[in-house]
Amino acid sequence: MEPPSPSISLKSKEYTLKSENRTFKIKICLSSEITIEVNELDKIKGIFYSSTFSLEALIKLSKGFRVCEDIKEAYDIIEQIFQNEKASINAINENEISLIIKVDLPGGKIQEVNLTLNKKEMNRNTLIEELVRKVNQLEEENKVIKEKLNLFEKYFADEIKYKKMIEEVGLDSKIITKKDDIEFITKRLINNDENLRQKKINYNLIYRGTRDGDSLNNFHNRVDNKNSHLSIIETIKGFKFGMFIETPFKGTNSSINDNKCFVFSLNLKKIYNAKNGAYNINDYTSCIINLHNQPICIVENYLSNNKSYTCTKSNADASFTGFIKDYELNNNEQYFQVKELETFQIVFN
């Protein structure tokens, strides 16, 4: 019985092999001889590397193939070598590639065998088949990606809109420079309100101490009668805190109950909410900012003195929840000097 023609493959197997941040496809085919082909995975270059080895040629390369009675047994040995990842690419040049396989010898020894594969050009039909295969693969991958994106968008639609809104927030601030600070404040302003999540939030700067002056008149002329405003303080020691007030200042020298008012610390990433029914804002013109029971009190000419202050836990507890230490906003110190004070009017569109 004559051996089958080399062009008729009885068995074939494909493996991948990584070398120097490149991934190669290794294909071994069995006919009357063994053909090994190598081409770089996912790159259509119109070339590949290939050589055919008879049993006699393999025996000359390594004693490990002397136990083989036919080419099929030699194929099984080579298949095991690639399956067990005992192969590597040694060198590539313009015309050939050097493939190293590790062959087991009697007595537990291992021999490294160099298989030289020669550069070949794909014929037109093969190249077109490779291109079609790659296009089909990309289309299938793209289909899977779209299906996953649609699934994520379905289950996380609100969260995705919220994240996009955060990314679009523009904040003209010298105090808030970190994205997580913006996200922290914005999340509290939205406060799980589904309607607000669908809108765009604008932080409109209406007052900055170093720009507009730190006098009572300068502050109240810019902030009074504007609702939904956020004030942020940075001390010369680097502590950042502030408050949100929905009720506008009117200079009426009275205490106000604003249930949506809250105080926050950016250093601690902590929110202190207003207590329902409690007075939490002193609308006095004697101080630039004076929250009721004084968790935050900013005095006139705050940029040049250290007379601004925070209060004890017991005082703060009368109007706000969450304080556990005296002077907590200012790192447990009562008095501080302001480095910058900014006030923004919050608008949802």
ZADO-1210 file (C-alpha; in nm, 4 decimals, padded with zeros to 6 digits):
<atoms>
<atom x="00.0000" y="00.0000" z="00.0000" code="MET" pos="1"/>
<atom x="00.1455" y="00.3285" z="-00.1068" code="GLU" pos="2"/>
<atom x="00.1710" y="00.6059" z="00.1524" code="PRO" pos="3"/>
<atom x="-00.0839" y="00.8887" z="00.1168" code="PRO" pos="4"/>
<atom x="00.0095" y="01.1988" z="-00.0769" code="SER" pos="5"/>
<atom x="00.1717" y="01.4765" z="00.1332" code="PRO" pos="6"/>
<atom x="-00.1071" y="01.7086" z="00.0229" code="SER" pos="7"/>
<atom x="-00.3708" y="01.4929" z="00.1935" code="ILE" pos="8"/>
<atom x="-00.3811" y="01.5716" z="00.5674" code="SER" pos="9"/>
<atom x="-00.4714" y="01.2811" z="00.7944" code="LEU" pos="10"/>
<atom x="-00.4541" y="01.4837" z="01.1169" code="LYS" pos="11"/>
<atom x="-00.3941" y="01.8456" z="01.2072" code="SER" pos="12"/>
<atom x="-00.3787" y="02.0537" z="01.5214" code="LYS" pos="13"/>
<atom x="-00.3375" y="02.4246" z="01.6018" code="GLU" pos="14"/>
<atom x="-00.1663" y="02.5883" z="01.8985" code="TYR" pos="15"/>
<atom x="-00.0672" y="02.9395" z="01.9995" code="THR" pos="16"/>
<atom x="00.2807" y="03.0430" z="02.1047" code="LEU" pos="17"/>
<atom x="00.3903" y="03.3780" z="02.2520" code="LYS" pos="18"/>
<atom x="00.7294" y="03.5324" z="02.1895" code="SER" pos="19"/>
<atom x="00.8479" y="03.8902" z="02.2554" code="GLU" pos="20"/>
<atom x="00.4950" y="04.0314" z="02.2958" code="ASN" pos="21"/>
<atom x="00.3846" y="03.8644" z="01.9725" code="ARG" pos="22"/>
<atom x="00.1454" y="03.5727" z="01.9412" code="THR" pos="23"/>
<atom x="00.1918" y="03.3060" z="01.6746" code="PHE" pos="24"/>
<atom x="-00.0345" y="03.0335" z="01.5445" code="LYS" pos="25"/>
<atom x="00.1355" y="02.6959" z="01.5111" code="ILE" pos="26"/>
<atom x="-00.0284" y="02.4380" z="01.2848" code="LYS" pos="27"/>
<atom x="00.1002" y="02.0808" z="01.2573" code="ILE" pos="28"/>
<atom x="-00.0344" y="01.8505" z="00.9863" code="CYS" pos="29"/>
<atom x="00.0162" y="01.4756" z="00.9368" code="LEU" pos="30"/>
<atom x="00.0273" y="01.3118" z="00.5955" code="SER" pos="31"/>
<atom x="00.3126" y="01.0933" z="00.4752" code="SER" pos="32"/>
<atom x="00.5312" y="01.3533" z="00.6479" code="GLU" pos="33"/>
<atom x="00.4801" y="01.6196" z="00.9148" code="ILE" pos="34"/>
<atom x="00.4280" y="01.9785" z="00.8054" code="THR" pos="35"/>
<atom x="00.4686" y="02.2613" z="01.0555" code="ILE" pos="36"/>
<atom x="00.3354" y="02.6072" z="00.9723" code="GLU" pos="37"/>
<atom x="00.3803" y="02.9293" z="01.1712" code="VAL" pos="38"/>
<atom x="00.2164" y="03.2685" z="01.1165" code="ASN" pos="39"/>
<atom x="00.1587" y="03.5658" z="01.3411" code="GLU" pos="40"/>
<atom x="-00.1877" y="03.5522" z="01.4900" code="LEU" pos="41"/>
<atom x="-00.4398" y="03.8219" z="01.3950" code="ASP" pos="42"/>
<atom x="-00.2042" y="03.9791" z="01.1419" code="LYS" pos="43"/>
<atom x="-00.2593" y="03.9296" z="00.7727" code="ILE" pos="44"/>
<atom x="00.0811" y="03.9729" z="00.6078" code="LYS" pos="45"/>
<atom x="00.0474" y="03.7397" z="00.3117" code="GLY" pos="46"/>
<atom x="00.3433" y="03.5346" z="00.4403" code="ILE" pos="47"/>
<atom x="00.3962" y="03.2411" z="00.6732" code="PHE" pos="48"/>
<atom x="00.6780" y="03.0013" z="00.7637" code="TYR" pos="49"/>
<atom x="00.6604" y="02.6322" z="00.6845" code="SER" pos="50"/>
<atom x="00.8695" y="02.3169" z="00.6457" code="SER" pos="51"/>
<atom x="00.7968" y="01.9466" z="00.6037" code="THR" pos="52"/>
<atom x="00.9791" y="01.6748" z="00.8017" code="PHE" pos="53"/>
<atom x="01.0025" y="01.3049" z="00.7282" code="SER" pos="54"/>
<atom x="01.0603" y="01.0490" z="01.0030" code="LEU" pos="55"/>
<atom x="01.4193" y="01.0062" z="00.8840" code="GLU" pos="56"/>
<atom x="01.4786" y="01.3819" z="00.9080" code="ALA" pos="57"/>
<atom x="01.3373" y="01.3943" z="01.2622" code="LEU" pos="58"/>
<atom x="01.5531" y="01.1008" z="01.3741" code="ILE" pos="59"/>
<atom x="01.8614" y="01.2831" z="01.2461" code="LYS" pos="60"/>
<atom x="01.7616" y="01.5888" z="01.4513" code="LEU" pos="61"/>
<atom x="01.6978" y="01.4007" z="01.7766" code="SER" pos="62"/>
<atom x="01.7433" y="01.0568" z="01.9301" code="LYS" pos="63"/>
<atom x="01.3973" y="01.1007" z="02.0839" code="GLY" pos="64"/>
<atom x="01.2355" y="01.0041" z="01.7553" code="PHE" pos="65"/>
<atom x="01.4260" y="00.6712" z="01.7262" code="ARG" pos="66"/>
<atom x="01.1497" y="00.4977" z="01.9222" code="VAL" pos="67"/>
<atom x="00.8989" y="00.5854" z="01.6490" code="CYS" pos="68"/>
<atom x="00.8060" y="00.3079" z="01.4059" code="GLU" pos="69"/>
<atom x="00.6160" y="00.5384" z="01.1712" code="ASP" pos="70"/>
<atom x="00.5475" y="00.9063" z="01.1055" code="ILE" pos="71"/>
<atom x="00.2228" y="00.8941" z="01.3042" code="LYS" pos="72"/>
<atom x="00.4128" y="00.8214" z="01.6279" code="GLU" pos="73"/>
<atom x="00.6473" y="01.1111" z="01.5526" code="ALA" pos="74"/>
<atom x="00.3416" y="01.3353" z="01.5001" code="TYR" pos="75"/>
<atom x="00.2043" y="01.2276" z="01.8403" code="ASP" pos="76"/>
<atom x="00.5362" y="01.3218" z="02.0058" code="ILE" pos="77"/>
<atom x="00.5371" y="01.6669" z="01.8420" code="ILE" pos="78"/>
<atom x="00.1711" y="01.7187" z="01.9317" code="GLU" pos="79"/>
<atom x="00.2516" y="01.6446" z="02.2985" code="GLN" pos="80"/>
<atom x="00.5439" y="01.8892" z="02.2885" code="ILE" pos="81"/>
<atom x="00.3167" y="02.1768" z="02.1795" code="PHE" pos="82"/>
<atom x="00.0356" y="02.0680" z="02.4069" code="GLN" pos="83"/>
<atom x="00.2705" y="02.0730" z="02.7081" code="ASN" pos="84"/>
<atom x="00.4109" y="02.4127" z="02.6004" code="GLU" pos="85"/>
<atom x="00.7632" y="02.2775" z="02.5499" code="LYS" pos="86"/>
<atom x="00.8288" y="02.4896" z="02.2431" code="ALA" pos="87"/>
<atom x="00.9575" y="02.8404" z="02.1781" code="SER" pos="88"/>
<atom x="01.0563" y="03.0676" z="01.8916" code="ILE" pos="89"/>
<atom x="01.4282" y="03.1303" z="01.8932" code="ASN" pos="90"/>
<atom x="01.4771" y="03.3748" z="01.6074" code="ALA" pos="91"/>
<atom x="01.2981" y="03.5325" z="01.3126" code="ILE" pos="92"/>
<atom x="01.4613" y="03.6871" z="01.0108" code="ASN" pos="93"/>
<atom x="01.3549" y="03.7863" z="00.6640" code="GLU" pos="94"/>
<atom x="01.3594" y="03.4359" z="00.5180" code="ASN" pos="95"/>
<atom x="01.3176" y="03.1872" z="00.8034" code="GLU" pos="96"/>
<atom x="01.2067" y="03.1260" z="01.1581" code="ILE" pos="97"/>
<atom x="01.3813" y="02.9082" z="01.4167" code="SER" pos="98"/>
<atom x="01.1434" y="02.6960" z="01.6237" code="LEU" pos="99"/>
<atom x="01.2839" y="02.5174" z="01.9315" code="ILE" pos="100"/>
<atom x="01.1117" y="02.2037" z="02.0609" code="ILE" pos="101"/>
<atom x="01.2134" y="02.0093" z="02.3736" code="LYS" pos="102"/>
<atom x="01.2220" y="01.6348" z="02.3076" code="VAL" pos="103"/>
<atom x="01.2277" y="01.3786" z="02.5904" code="ASP" pos="104"/>
<atom x="01.5169" y="01.1322" z="02.5742" code="LEU" pos="105"/>
<atom x="01.5629" y="00.7968" z="02.7525" code="PRO" pos="106"/>
<atom x="01.6821" y="00.8361" z="03.1101" code="GLY" pos="107"/>
<atom x="01.4768" y="01.1505" z="03.1761" code="GLY" pos="108"/>
<atom x="01.6981" y="01.3817" z="02.9719" code="LYS" pos="109"/>
<atom x="01.5662" y="01.6583" z="02.7474" code="ILE" pos="110"/>
<atom x="01.7125" y="01.7658" z="02.4162" code="GLN" pos="111"/>
<atom x="01.6448" y="02.1014" z="02.2494" code="GLU" pos="112"/>
<atom x="01.5868" y="02.0585" z="01.8775" code="VAL" pos="113"/>
<atom x="01.6010" y="02.3444" z="01.6281" code="ASN" pos="114"/>
<atom x="01.3414" y="02.3249" z="01.3514" code="LEU" pos="115"/>
<atom x="01.4061" y="02.5727" z="01.0712" code="THR" pos="116"/>
<atom x="01.0915" y="02.6886" z="00.8890" code="LEU" pos="117"/>
<atom x="01.1217" y="02.8722" z="00.5598" code="ASN" pos="118"/>
<atom x="00.9356" y="03.1843" z="00.4536" code="LYS" pos="119"/>
<atom x="00.6456" y="03.1183" z="00.2184" code="LYS" pos="120"/>
<atom x="00.3977" y="03.3445" z="00.0451" code="GLU" pos="121"/>
<atom x="00.0291" y="03.2688" z="00.0729" code="MET" pos="122"/>
<atom x="-00.1416" y="03.2123" z="-00.2584" code="ASN" pos="123"/>
<atom x="-00.4179" y="03.4523" z="-00.3481" code="ARG" pos="124"/>
<atom x="-00.7015" y="03.2189" z="-00.2500" code="ASN" pos="125"/>
<atom x="-00.5477" y="03.1424" z="00.0897" code="THR" pos="126"/>
<atom x="-00.4896" y="03.5098" z="00.1606" code="LEU" pos="127"/>
<atom x="-00.8500" y="03.5936" z="00.0705" code="ILE" pos="128"/>
<atom x="-00.9701" y="03.3108" z="00.2955" code="GLU" pos="129"/>
<atom x="-00.7631" y="03.4510" z="00.5828" code="GLU" pos="130"/>
<atom x="-00.9034" y="03.7987" z="00.5259" code="LEU" pos="131"/>
<atom x="-01.2589" y="03.6673" z="00.5175" code="VAL" pos="132"/>
<atom x="-01.1939" y="03.4670" z="00.8350" code="ARG" pos="133"/>
<atom x="-01.0591" y="03.7768" z="01.0099" code="LYS" pos="134"/>
<atom x="-01.3509" y="03.9943" z="00.8980" code="VAL" pos="135"/>
<atom x="-01.6007" y="03.7332" z="01.0169" code="ASN" pos="136"/>
<atom x="-01.4152" y="03.7058" z="01.3481" code="GLN" pos="137"/>
<atom x="-01.4193" y="04.0830" z="01.4009" code="LEU" pos="138"/>
<atom x="-01.7875" y="04.1053" z="01.3103" code="GLU" pos="139"/>
<atom x="-01.8705" y="03.8294" z="01.5566" code="GLU" pos="140"/>
<atom x="-01.6622" y="03.9934" z="01.8309" code="GLU" pos="141"/>
<atom x="-01.8279" y="04.3267" z="01.7593" code="ASN" pos="142"/>
<atom x="-02.1711" y="04.1634" z="01.7809" code="LYS" pos="143"/>
<atom x="-02.0860" y="04.0130" z="02.1201" code="VAL" pos="144"/>
<atom x="-01.9529" y="04.3472" z="02.2476" code="ILE" pos="145"/>
<atom x="-02.2698" y="04.5267" z="02.1356" code="LYS" pos="146"/>
<atom x="-02.4877" y="04.2657" z="02.3051" code="GLU" pos="147"/>
<atom x="-02.2911" y="04.3077" z="02.6307" code="LYS" pos="148"/>
<atom x="-02.3106" y="04.6878" z="02.6104" code="LEU" pos="149"/>
<atom x="-02.6861" y="04.6713" z="02.5523" code="ASN" pos="150"/>
<atom x="-02.7198" y="04.4413" z="02.8523" code="LEU" pos="151"/>
<atom x="-02.5147" y="04.6720" z="03.0756" code="PHE" pos="152"/>
<atom x="-02.7034" y="04.9790" z="02.9558" code="GLU" pos="153"/>
<atom x="-03.0327" y="04.8059" z="03.0294" code="LYS" pos="154"/>
<atom x="-02.9427" y="04.7211" z="03.3887" code="TYR" pos="155"/>
<atom x="-02.7286" y="05.0255" z="03.4686" code="PHE" pos="156"/>
<atom x="-02.9003" y="05.2973" z="03.2659" code="ALA" pos="157"/>
<atom x="-02.9407" y="05.5363" z="03.5578" code="ASP" pos="158"/>
<atom x="-02.5855" y="05.4836" z="03.6827" code="GLU" pos="159"/>
<atom x="-02.4417" y="05.5398" z="03.3340" code="ILE" pos="160"/>
<atom x="-02.6366" y="05.8656" z="03.2946" code="LYS" pos="161"/>
<atom x="-02.5188" y="05.9747" z="03.6373" code="TYR" pos="162"/>
<atom x="-02.1531" y="05.9038" z="03.5547" code="LYS" pos="163"/>
<atom x="-02.1831" y="06.0888" z="03.2247" code="LYS" pos="164"/>
<atom x="-02.3355" y="06.3837" z="03.4072" code="MET" pos="165"/>
<atom x="-02.0441" y="06.3866" z="03.6541" code="ILE" pos="166"/>
<atom x="-01.7938" y="06.3831" z="03.3672" code="GLU" pos="167"/>
<atom x="-01.9684" y="06.6801" z="03.2053" code="GLU" pos="168"/>
<atom x="-01.9680" y="06.8900" z="03.5225" code="VAL" pos="169"/>
<atom x="-01.7587" y="07.2019" z="03.4786" code="GLY" pos="170"/>
<atom x="-01.6432" y="07.3603" z="03.8025" code="LEU" pos="171"/>
<atom x="-01.4484" y="07.6863" z="03.8013" code="ASP" pos="172"/>
<atom x="-01.2842" y="07.6307" z="04.1378" code="SER" pos="173"/>
<atom x="-00.9448" y="07.6901" z="04.2966" code="LYS" pos="174"/>
<atom x="-01.0430" y="07.4680" z="04.5909" code="ILE" pos="175"/>
<atom x="-01.1962" y="07.1619" z="04.4269" code="ILE" pos="176"/>
<atom x="-00.9398" y="07.0151" z="04.1902" code="THR" pos="177"/>
<atom x="-01.0078" y="06.6412" z="04.2257" code="LYS" pos="178"/>
<atom x="-01.2730" y="06.4496" z="04.0357" code="LYS" pos="179"/>
<atom x="-01.3726" y="06.2468" z="04.3430" code="ASP" pos="180"/>
<atom x="-01.4445" y="06.5721" z="04.5322" code="ASP" pos="181"/>
<atom x="-01.6791" y="06.6895" z="04.2552" code="ILE" pos="182"/>
<atom x="-01.8441" y="06.3470" z="04.2459" code="GLU" pos="183"/>
<atom x="-01.8818" y="06.3437" z="04.6259" code="PHE" pos="184"/>
<atom x="-02.0647" y="06.6786" z="04.6331" code="ILE" pos="185"/>
<atom x="-02.2732" y="06.6148" z="04.3211" code="THR" pos="186"/>
<atom x="-02.3911" y="06.2785" z="04.4516" code="LYS" pos="187"/>
<atom x="-02.5198" y="06.4452" z="04.7688" code="ARG" pos="188"/>
<atom x="-02.6883" y="06.7253" z="04.5744" code="LEU" pos="189"/>
<atom x="-02.8744" y="06.4713" z="04.3637" code="ILE" pos="190"/>
<atom x="-02.9409" y="06.2560" z="04.6730" code="ASN" pos="191"/>
<atom x="-03.0957" y="05.9666" z="04.4753" code="ASN" pos="192"/>
<atom x="-03.3528" y="06.1974" z="04.3132" code="ASP" pos="193"/>
<atom x="-03.4343" y="06.0220" z="03.9829" code="GLU" pos="194"/>
<atom x="-03.5591" y="06.3455" z="03.8241" code="ASN" pos="195"/>
<atom x="-03.2349" y="06.5283" z="03.8982" code="LEU" pos="196"/>
<atom x="-03.0303" y="06.2425" z="03.7532" code="ARG" pos="197"/>
<atom x="-03.1853" y="06.3126" z="03.4168" code="GLN" pos="198"/>
<atom x="-03.0761" y="06.6769" z="03.4222" code="LYS" pos="199"/>
<atom x="-02.7511" y="06.8639" z="03.3772" code="LYS" pos="200"/>
<atom x="-02.6042" y="07.0285" z="03.6861" code="ILE" pos="201"/>
<atom x="-02.4313" y="07.3651" z="03.6638" code="ASN" pos="202"/>
<atom x="-02.2044" y="07.5137" z="03.9286" code="TYR" pos="203"/>
<atom x="-02.2187" y="07.8881" z="03.8632" code="ASN" pos="204"/>
<atom x="-01.9454" y="08.0741" z="04.0517" code="LEU" pos="205"/>
<atom x="-02.1021" y="08.3837" z="04.2107" code="ILE" pos="206"/>
<atom x="-01.8373" y="08.4706" z="04.4689" code="TYR" pos="207"/>
<atom x="-01.4669" y="08.4116" z="04.5253" code="ARG" pos="208"/>
<atom x="-01.2947" y="08.5737" z="04.8204" code="GLY" pos="209"/>
<atom x="-00.9558" y="08.6400" z="04.6631" code="THR" pos="210"/>
<atom x="-01.1242" y="08.7821" z="04.3533" code="ARG" pos="211"/>
<atom x="-01.4209" y="08.9719" z="04.4983" code="ASP" pos="212"/>
<atom x="-01.2933" y="09.0761" z="04.8415" code="GLY" pos="213"/>
<atom x="-01.3514" y="08.9369" z="05.1916" code="ASP" pos="214"/>
<atom x="-01.5753" y="09.2102" z="05.3336" code="SER" pos="215"/>
<atom x="-01.9367" y="09.1599" z="05.4456" code="LEU" pos="216"/>
<atom x="-02.0722" y="09.3793" z="05.1691" code="ASN" pos="217"/>
<atom x="-01.8749" y="09.2082" z="04.8943" code="ASN" pos="218"/>
<atom x="-02.0072" y="08.8677" z="04.9977" code="PHE" pos="219"/>
<atom x="-02.3707" y="08.9602" z="05.0590" code="HIS" pos="220"/>
<atom x="-02.3952" y="09.1792" z="04.7475" code="ASN" pos="221"/>
<atom x="-02.3105" y="08.8751" z="04.5362" code="ARG" pos="222"/>
<atom x="-02.4838" y="08.5968" z="04.7307" code="VAL" pos="223"/>
<atom x="-02.7976" y="08.7439" z="04.8886" code="ASP" pos="224"/>
<atom x="-03.1341" y="08.6538" z="04.7288" code="ASN" pos="225"/>
<atom x="-02.9816" y="08.3640" z="04.5359" code="LYS" pos="226"/>
<atom x="-03.1245" y="08.0264" z="04.6295" code="ASN" pos="227"/>
<atom x="-02.9486" y="07.6866" z="04.6177" code="SER" pos="228"/>
<atom x="-02.5946" y="07.8000" z="04.6831" code="HIS" pos="229"/>
<atom x="-02.2911" y="07.5992" z="04.7833" code="LEU" pos="230"/>
<atom x="-02.0030" y="07.7551" z="04.9757" code="SER" pos="231"/>
<atom x="-01.6630" y="07.5856" z="05.0017" code="ILE" pos="232"/>
<atom x="-01.3865" y="07.6909" z="05.2407" code="ILE" pos="233"/>
<atom x="-01.0176" y="07.6005" z="05.2281" code="GLU" pos="234"/>
<atom x="-00.8043" y="07.6891" z="05.5321" code="THR" pos="235"/>
<atom x="-00.4375" y="07.7806" z="05.5144" code="ILE" pos="236"/>
<atom x="-00.3667" y="07.4364" z="05.6673" code="LYS" pos="237"/>
<atom x="-00.5408" y="07.2632" z="05.3780" code="GLY" pos="238"/>
<atom x="-00.8712" y="07.1585" z="05.5376" code="PHE" pos="239"/>
<atom x="-01.1680" y="07.1821" z="05.3017" code="LYS" pos="240"/>
<atom x="-01.5308" y="07.1960" z="05.4101" code="PHE" pos="241"/>
<atom x="-01.8495" y="07.3850" z="05.3387" code="GLY" pos="242"/>
<atom x="-02.2257" y="07.3819" z="05.3229" code="MET" pos="243"/>
<atom x="-02.5224" y="07.3842" z="05.0866" code="PHE" pos="244"/>
<atom x="-02.8177" y="07.6170" z="05.1538" code="ILE" pos="245"/>
<atom x="-03.1355" y="07.6113" z="04.9467" code="GLU" pos="246"/>
<atom x="-03.2924" y="07.9149" z="05.1181" code="THR" pos="247"/>
<atom x="-03.1404" y="08.2447" z="04.9987" code="PRO" pos="248"/>
<atom x="-02.9748" y="08.4918" z="05.2340" code="PHE" pos="249"/>
<atom x="-03.1839" y="08.8086" z="05.2634" code="LYS" pos="250"/>
<atom x="-03.0074" y="08.9958" z="05.5434" code="GLY" pos="251"/>
<atom x="-03.3122" y="08.9808" z="05.7704" code="THR" pos="252"/>
<atom x="-03.1128" y="08.9155" z="06.0901" code="ASN" pos="253"/>
<atom x="-03.3131" y="08.6030" z="06.1698" code="SER" pos="254"/>
<atom x="-03.2670" y="08.2281" z="06.2074" code="SER" pos="255"/>
<atom x="-03.3906" y="08.0068" z="05.9253" code="ILE" pos="256"/>
<atom x="-03.5027" y="07.6448" z="05.9098" code="ASN" pos="257"/>
<atom x="-03.3795" y="07.4829" z="05.5881" code="ASP" pos="258"/>
<atom x="-03.4302" y="07.1062" z="05.5870" code="ASN" pos="259"/>
<atom x="-03.2268" y="07.0661" z="05.2670" code="LYS" pos="260"/>
<atom x="-02.9231" y="07.2391" z="05.4134" code="CYS" pos="261"/>
<atom x="-02.6181" y="07.0196" z="05.4749" code="PHE" pos="262"/>
<atom x="-02.2578" y="07.0599" z="05.5860" code="VAL" pos="263"/>
<atom x="-01.9720" y="06.8542" z="05.4410" code="PHE" pos="264"/>
<atom x="-01.6047" y="06.7780" z="05.4859" code="SER" pos="265"/>
<atom x="-01.4013" y="06.7024" z="05.1731" code="LEU" pos="266"/>
<atom x="-01.1065" y="06.5749" z="05.3800" code="ASN" pos="267"/>
<atom x="-01.3245" y="06.3268" z="05.5683" code="LEU" pos="268"/>
<atom x="-01.5650" y="06.2684" z="05.2773" code="LYS" pos="269"/>
<atom x="-01.8473" y="06.3116" z="05.5251" code="LYS" pos="270"/>
<atom x="-02.1938" y="06.4704" z="05.5091" code="ILE" pos="271"/>
<atom x="-02.3757" y="06.6316" z="05.8027" code="TYR" pos="272"/>
<atom x="-02.7470" y="06.6697" z="05.7284" code="ASN" pos="273"/>
<atom x="-02.9781" y="06.9319" z="05.8765" code="ALA" pos="274"/>
<atom x="-03.2120" y="06.8119" z="06.1482" code="LYS" pos="275"/>
<atom x="-03.5788" y="06.8401" z="06.0545" code="ASN" pos="276"/>
<atom x="-03.7464" y="07.1323" z="06.2234" code="GLY" pos="277"/>
<atom x="-03.4255" y="07.2766" z="06.3661" code="ALA" pos="278"/>
<atom x="-03.2901" y="07.6202" z="06.2895" code="TYR" pos="279"/>
<atom x="-02.9649" y="07.5761" z="06.0960" code="ASN" pos="280"/>
<atom x="-02.8940" y="07.9116" z="05.9283" code="ILE" pos="281"/>
<atom x="-02.8350" y="08.2493" z="06.0888" code="ASN" pos="282"/>
<atom x="-02.9219" y="08.5071" z="05.8232" code="ASP" pos="283"/>
<atom x="-02.7210" y="08.7773" z="05.9966" code="TYR" pos="284"/>
<atom x="-02.5209" y="09.0503" z="05.8283" code="THR" pos="285"/>
<atom x="-02.2753" y="09.0551" z="06.1182" code="SER" pos="286"/>
<atom x="-02.0890" y="08.7515" z="05.9765" code="CYS" pos="287"/>
<atom x="-02.0162" y="08.6452" z="05.6215" code="ILE" pos="288"/>
<atom x="-02.1366" y="08.2899" z="05.6967" code="ILE" pos="289"/>
<atom x="-02.2876" y="08.1923" z="06.0315" code="ASN" pos="290"/>
<atom x="-02.4651" y="07.8568" z="06.0512" code="LEU" pos="291"/>
<atom x="-02.6936" y="07.8189" z="06.3511" code="HIS" pos="292"/>
<atom x="-02.4992" y="07.6866" z="06.6532" code="ASN" pos="293"/>
<atom x="-02.1938" y="07.7656" z="06.4453" code="GLN" pos="294"/>
<atom x="-02.0441" y="07.4483" z="06.2933" code="PRO" pos="295"/>
<atom x="-01.9138" y="07.7053" z="06.0418" code="ILE" pos="296"/>
<atom x="-01.8653" y="08.0738" z="06.1146" code="CYS" pos="297"/>
<atom x="-01.6695" y="08.2943" z="05.8721" code="ILE" pos="298"/>
<atom x="-01.5936" y="08.6438" z="05.9963" code="VAL" pos="299"/>
<atom x="-01.5222" y="08.9610" z="05.8003" code="GLU" pos="300"/>
<atom x="-01.1718" y="09.0046" z="05.6550" code="ASN" pos="301"/>
<atom x="-01.1229" y="08.6301" z="05.6906" code="TYR" pos="302"/>
<atom x="-00.8235" y="08.6215" z="05.4530" code="LEU" pos="303"/>
<atom x="-00.6089" y="08.8240" z="05.6931" code="SER" pos="304"/>
<atom x="-00.7115" y="08.6904" z="06.0363" code="ASN" pos="305"/>
<atom x="-00.7625" y="08.3579" z="06.2165" code="ASN" pos="306"/>
<atom x="-01.0896" y="08.4483" z="06.3891" code="LYS" pos="307"/>
<atom x="-01.3162" y="08.2222" z="06.1797" code="SER" pos="308"/>
<atom x="-01.4153" y="07.9117" z="06.3747" code="TYR" pos="309"/>
<atom x="-01.6102" y="07.5895" z="06.4140" code="THR" pos="310"/>
<atom x="-01.8026" y="07.4738" z="06.7218" code="CYS" pos="311"/>
<atom x="-01.8142" y="07.1846" z="06.9667" code="THR" pos="312"/>
<atom x="-01.9973" y="06.8613" z="06.8972" code="LYS" pos="313"/>
<atom x="-02.2748" y="06.9452" z="07.1424" code="SER" pos="314"/>
<atom x="-02.3462" y="07.2772" z="06.9719" code="ASN" pos="315"/>
<atom x="-02.3415" y="07.1307" z="06.6221" code="ALA" pos="316"/>
<atom x="-02.5718" y="06.8435" z="06.7255" code="ASP" pos="317"/>
<atom x="-02.8486" y="07.0937" z="06.7905" code="ALA" pos="318"/>
<atom x="-02.8874" y="07.1593" z="06.4171" code="SER" pos="319"/>
<atom x="-02.6974" y="06.8904" z="06.2256" code="PHE" pos="320"/>
<atom x="-02.6478" y="06.5127" z="06.2450" code="THR" pos="321"/>
<atom x="-02.3223" y="06.3183" z="06.2369" code="GLY" pos="322"/>
<atom x="-02.0704" y="06.5216" z="06.4387" code="PHE" pos="323"/>
<atom x="-01.8672" y="06.2957" z="06.6687" code="ILE" pos="324"/>
<atom x="-01.5825" y="06.5291" z="06.7751" code="LYS" pos="325"/>
<atom x="-01.5417" y="06.8911" z="06.8756" code="ASP" pos="326"/>
<atom x="-01.4350" y="07.1190" z="06.5870" code="TYR" pos="327"/>
<atom x="-01.4447" y="06.8160" z="06.3558" code="GLU" pos="328"/>
<atom x="-01.4482" y="07.0102" z="06.0275" code="LEU" pos="329"/>
<atom x="-01.1184" y="07.1813" z="06.1108" code="ASN" pos="330"/>
<atom x="-00.9217" y="06.8763" z="06.2235" code="ASN" pos="331"/>
<atom x="-01.0373" y="06.9237" z="06.5866" code="ASN" pos="332"/>
<atom x="-00.9120" y="07.2846" z="06.6077" code="GLU" pos="333"/>
<atom x="-01.1573" y="07.5654" z="06.6797" code="GLN" pos="334"/>
<atom x="-01.0099" y="07.8650" z="06.4969" code="TYR" pos="335"/>
<atom x="-00.8679" y="07.8850" z="06.1458" code="PHE" pos="336"/>
<atom x="-00.7609" y="08.1297" z="05.8792" code="GLN" pos="337"/>
<atom x="-00.9307" y="08.1035" z="05.5434" code="VAL" pos="338"/>
<atom x="-00.7146" y="08.0652" z="05.2336" code="LYS" pos="339"/>
<atom x="-01.0074" y="08.0754" z="04.9917" code="GLU" pos="340"/>
<atom x="-01.3864" y="08.0906" z="05.0017" code="LEU" pos="341"/>
<atom x="-01.5991" y="08.0169" z="04.6946" code="GLU" pos="342"/>
<atom x="-01.9770" y="08.0216" z="04.6564" code="THR" pos="343"/>
<atom x="-02.1640" y="07.8603" z="04.3667" code="PHE" pos="344"/>
<atom x="-02.5271" y="07.8802" z="04.2713" code="GLN" pos="345"/>
<atom x="-02.6524" y="07.5331" z="04.1804" code="ILE" pos="346"/>
<atom x="-02.8783" y="07.5125" z="03.8752" code="VAL" pos="347"/>
<atom x="-03.0329" y="07.1978" z="03.7238" code="PHE" pos="348"/>
<atom x="-03.1324" y="07.2189" z="03.3564" code="ASN" pos="349"/>
</atoms>
